[in-house]
């Protein structure tokens, strides 16, 4: 199993969507939030992803397609 840490930044319109939960289930990933800061306008979190390397890449591509900015 691979592990990767990424910072995800969410625009206001995605703050109430269960993106991390959905990504975890859809791509069979274990997620661990290390830091987070959420306001009414934006939110960011440092997320550790654990799972198959291919699934991690697919999950990050999926969240980027949803409009989340990802920094590795």
Rosetta blueprint (number, residue, H / E / L):
1 X L
2 X E
3 X E
4 X E
5 X E
6 X E
7 X E
8 X E
9 X E
10 X E
11 X E
12 X H
13 X H
14 X H
15 X L
16 X L
17 X L
18 X L
19 X H
20 X H
21 X H
22 X H
23 X H
24 X H
25 X H
26 X H
27 X L
28 X L
29 X L
30 X E
31 X E
32 X E
33 X E
34 X E
35 X E
36 X E
37 X E
38 X E
39 X L
40 X L
41 X L
42 X E
43 X E
44 X E
45 X E
46 X E
47 X E
48 X E
49 X E
50 X E
51 X E
52 X L
53 X H
54 X H
55 X H
56 X H
57 X H
58 X H
59 X H
60 X H
61 X H
62 X H
63 X H
64 X H
65 X H
66 X H
67 X L
68 X L
69 X E
70 X E
71 X E
72 X L
